């Protein structure tokens, strides 16, 4: 409602703004910086999406907020918009936007201190409310002197209303857990899952010795490292999938390898499985035939250079894809849902097959538990 009110006010001002009709140059001087900053901000956020999400991990996947990327996009656009607007107005000899910009910087700094340093969502909310009042008063004041100025202030006011909503949400949701501003998706500690089969059950394709090393040493180390690295960070308490989606560096490498191995070991079975009719139809529809899929999957796994993974994954439209990833990378980073995978790091097969990766991959196909692909799918 407040956003609609401000938008209506903006429209009334713009309709009544004679400057835009009588002086097209002046109108463009106000309007073009706004359009340009939105385009630059949106483009930059699109390219840097993952990095931006990482700056605000506390907002990821909280149930009542928009997608986490919206907040940093709005934030970036705000600074560009106000900065360029201030420049334009200064060139024209008008100090009002510059004053607003400085005031906004001061209040935003105060907000950051309250929210992040003092960890007080209530004080943060009060600062944002004060900013709402100040900016709205400025819009009324500036537009009474120069109607075209409303073009510059109103997008910022809309952003502020969104920020107020976010701050209010965080304040209300943190009443139960005082001094905690991280919105956790779950509180489950990341732990080594038990194998759904006996250690020697996959032999001879995967010997007991291989499982002891691969599951007992490599997989366990990735789990232990992840827990050690995330302790005391905003990632602590998040689910593994969420950490993989937004993290970087050592945390990403270990969390992603933990997740990759979880999907890998969960997706194996000592009892050879037949695909469900539904999965067969999906594979035939997307790859032509089961044989064509098997051939492409095996070829991809044999041909992948260096260490990595080959995945059966699905996109947002439910289309199945064969996806190769390097090192610790996971399809989740590419907005795809992973269903099954083969590990082609050397540690996965070297004890049993030495350098014969092709033999390993061909034998490995017999161990795939296709029911797990159905279980992980969002389209069955
Ligand atoms: Mn491995």
Boltz pocket constraint, residues with backbone or C-beta under 6 A from the ligand:
constraints:
  - pocket:
      binder: B
      contacts: [[A, 214], [A, 218], [A, 261], [A, 343], [A, 345], [A, 347], [A, 348]]
      max_distance: 6.0
